[in-house]
Amino acid sequence: MEHDPHTGAIGIDTRKLGMWIFLASEIMFFSGLIGAYIVLRFANLESWPHPATVLNLPLTGVNTFILICSSATLVLGLASIQRGYKEGLQVGLFLTVLLGSIFLSIQFHEYHELVRDGFTISSSIFGSCFFTLTGFHGAHVLAGVIWLIVVLIRCAKGYFTPGEYAGVEIVGLYWHFVDLVWIILFTILYLV
């Protein structure tokens, strides 16, 4: 029996364990930001604007759908390499990078429109919360897109096989986390 250098003493892939520990710290980070938002919002109910009067809900709804689709393309890519279909992984990774980039472009467009209309990080408590939460999320999406590009390049070089695809799984864990955080942010910032 061959020893896997990535399996720790307790039989868990140390790369995946490391990602889960990192994601636990990210959960604490975003929980703190979201918790602060909730406290500030309920402390300022009278002056808090209804999100639909300030934010572009239809555009962000489409953007949310785009990000959710990017998770689906990544899942399909992972399923492809597990079946030995390298081209399917390449297509899945490419589409995920493309959809993640579109998401960031739309978010940048929304920022531009909001700032043009006078809604900035310093215009109100809501502005501070909005730009802080969506800005940190956007930075995480950008990091994910860059990471996915690296994984795509490694895929093109033949690094992943039906027996070795942990790198795709690990970036997938991160990407799905970023997707889940956005669904929560979209709900509390745009819909509630």
C-alpha positions as CSV (number, residue, x, y, z in Angstrom):
1,M,0.0,0.0,0.0
2,E,1.4,3.3,-1.1
3,H,1.6,6.1,1.5
4,D,-0.1,9.4,0.4
5,P,2.2,12.3,1.5
6,H,-0.9,14.5,1.9
7,T,-2.6,12.3,4.4
8,G,-2.0,13.2,8.0
9,A,-1.8,10.8,11.0
10,I,-5.6,10.9,11.4
11,G,-6.2,9.9,7.8
12,I,-7.4,13.2,6.5
13,D,-5.9,15.0,3.5
14,T,-3.9,17.8,5.2
15,R,-4.6,20.2,2.2
16,K,-8.3,19.9,2.7
17,L,-8.0,20.2,6.5
18,G,-6.0,23.3,6.1
19,M,-8.7,24.8,3.8
20,W,-11.4,23.9,6.3
21,I,-9.4,25.6,9.1
22,F,-8.9,28.7,6.9
23,L,-12.6,28.8,6.1
24,A,-13.5,28.6,9.8
25,S,-11.4,31.8,10.3
26,E,-13.2,33.4,7.3
27,I,-16.6,32.4,8.9
28,M,-15.5,34.3,12.0
29,F,-14.4,37.3,10.0
30,F,-17.6,37.6,8.0
31,S,-19.7,36.8,11.1
32,G,-18.1,39.8,12.9
33,L,-18.8,42.1,9.9
34,I,-22.4,40.9,9.5
35,G,-23.0,41.1,13.3
36,A,-21.7,44.7,13.3
37,Y,-24.0,45.5,10.4
38,I,-27.1,44.0,12.2
39,V,-26.3,45.9,15.4
40,L,-25.8,49.2,13.5
41,R,-28.9,48.7,11.5
42,F,-31.2,48.0,14.4
43,A,-29.6,50.9,16.4
44,N,-30.5,53.3,13.5
45,L,-33.9,52.1,12.3
46,E,-35.4,55.5,11.9
47,S,-32.6,56.8,9.6
48,W,-31.8,53.6,7.8
49,P,-32.9,53.8,4.1
50,H,-34.9,51.1,2.5
51,P,-32.3,49.3,0.3
52,A,-34.4,49.4,-2.8
53,T,-34.3,53.2,-2.7
54,V,-30.5,53.3,-2.9
55,L,-29.3,50.0,-4.4
56,N,-29.9,48.4,-7.8
57,L,-31.8,45.3,-6.8
58,P,-32.5,43.9,-10.3
59,L,-28.9,44.2,-11.4
60,T,-27.6,42.6,-8.2
61,G,-30.2,39.9,-8.5
62,V,-28.8,39.0,-11.9
63,N,-25.3,39.3,-10.5
64,T,-26.2,36.9,-7.7
65,F,-27.5,34.4,-10.3
66,I,-24.2,34.7,-12.2
67,L,-22.2,33.9,-9.1
68,I,-24.4,30.9,-8.3
69,C,-23.9,29.7,-11.9
70,S,-20.2,29.9,-11.4
71,S,-20.4,27.5,-8.5
72,A,-22.3,25.1,-10.8
73,T,-19.7,25.3,-13.5
74,L,-17.0,24.5,-11.0
75,V,-18.9,21.5,-9.8
76,L,-19.3,20.2,-13.3
77,G,-15.6,20.7,-14.0
78,L,-14.7,18.7,-10.9
79,A,-17.1,15.9,-11.8
80,S,-15.5,15.9,-15.3
81,I,-11.9,15.3,-14.0
82,Q,-13.2,12.7,-11.6
83,R,-14.5,10.8,-14.6
84,G,-11.2,11.4,-16.5
85,Y,-12.5,14.1,-18.8
86,K,-9.8,16.8,-18.6
87,E,-11.4,19.0,-21.3
88,G,-14.5,19.1,-19.1
89,L,-12.5,20.4,-16.2
90,Q,-10.9,23.0,-18.4
91,V,-14.2,24.2,-19.7
92,G,-15.7,24.3,-16.1
93,L,-12.7,26.2,-14.8
94,F,-12.8,28.7,-17.7
95,L,-16.5,29.3,-17.3
96,T,-16.1,29.8,-13.5
97,V,-13.3,32.3,-14.1
98,L,-15.4,34.1,-16.7
99,L,-18.5,34.2,-14.5
100,G,-16.5,35.3,-11.5
101,S,-15.0,38.1,-13.6
102,I,-18.4,39.2,-14.8
103,F,-19.6,39.3,-11.2
104,L,-16.7,41.6,-10.3
105,S,-17.3,43.8,-13.3
106,I,-21.0,44.2,-12.5
107,Q,-20.1,45.0,-8.8
108,F,-17.6,47.6,-10.0
109,H,-20.2,49.1,-12.3
110,E,-22.6,49.2,-9.3
111,Y,-20.0,51.0,-7.2
112,H,-19.4,53.5,-9.9
113,E,-23.1,54.3,-10.2
114,L,-23.5,54.6,-6.4
115,V,-20.6,56.9,-6.0
116,R,-21.8,59.0,-8.9
117,D,-25.1,59.3,-7.2
118,G,-23.4,60.4,-3.9
119,F,-23.7,57.1,-2.0
120,T,-20.2,56.5,-0.7
121,I,-18.5,54.8,2.2
122,S,-18.5,58.1,4.1
123,S,-22.0,59.3,3.2
124,S,-23.9,57.3,5.9
125,I,-23.6,54.4,8.3
126,F,-25.4,52.3,5.7
127,G,-22.8,53.4,3.1
128,S,-20.0,52.4,5.4
129,C,-21.6,49.0,6.1
130,F,-22.5,48.4,2.4
131,F,-19.0,49.2,1.0
132,T,-17.2,47.4,3.8
133,L,-19.2,44.2,3.5
134,T,-19.4,44.1,-0.3
135,G,-15.8,45.3,-0.7
136,F,-14.4,42.6,1.5
137,H,-16.5,40.0,-0.4
138,G,-15.3,41.4,-3.7
139,A,-11.7,41.1,-2.6
140,H,-12.4,37.5,-1.8
141,V,-14.0,36.9,-5.2
142,L,-11.0,38.5,-6.9
143,A,-8.6,36.3,-4.9
144,G,-10.8,33.3,-5.9
145,V,-10.7,34.3,-9.6
146,I,-6.9,34.6,-9.5
147,W,-6.6,31.2,-7.7
148,L,-8.9,29.6,-10.3
149,I,-6.7,31.0,-13.1
150,V,-3.7,29.3,-11.5
151,V,-5.7,26.0,-11.2
152,L,-6.8,26.4,-14.9
153,I,-3.1,26.8,-16.0
154,R,-2.2,23.7,-13.9
155,C,-5.0,21.8,-15.6
156,A,-3.8,22.8,-19.1
157,K,-0.4,21.4,-18.1
158,G,-2.0,18.1,-17.2
159,Y,-1.6,18.3,-13.5
160,F,-5.0,16.9,-12.6
161,T,-6.1,13.3,-13.1
162,P,-9.0,11.1,-12.0
163,G,-6.7,10.1,-9.1
164,E,-5.3,13.5,-8.2
165,Y,-7.8,16.4,-8.2
166,A,-7.5,17.7,-4.7
167,G,-6.4,21.1,-5.9
168,V,-9.7,21.5,-7.7
169,E,-11.6,20.4,-4.7
170,I,-9.8,22.8,-2.4
171,V,-10.4,25.9,-4.7
172,G,-14.0,24.6,-4.9
173,L,-14.4,24.7,-1.2
174,Y,-13.2,28.3,-1.2
175,W,-15.4,29.3,-4.1
176,H,-18.5,27.8,-2.7
177,F,-17.8,29.6,0.6
178,V,-17.5,32.9,-1.2
179,D,-20.8,32.1,-3.0
180,L,-22.6,31.3,0.2
181,V,-21.3,34.5,1.9
182,W,-22.7,36.5,-1.1
183,I,-26.1,34.9,-0.8
184,I,-26.2,36.0,2.9
185,L,-24.9,39.5,2.1
186,F,-27.4,39.9,-0.8
187,T,-30.2,38.9,1.5
188,I,-29.3,41.2,4.4
189,L,-28.1,44.2,2.4
190,Y,-30.5,44.2,-0.6
191,L,-33.7,42.3,0.5
192,V,-34.2,42.9,4.2
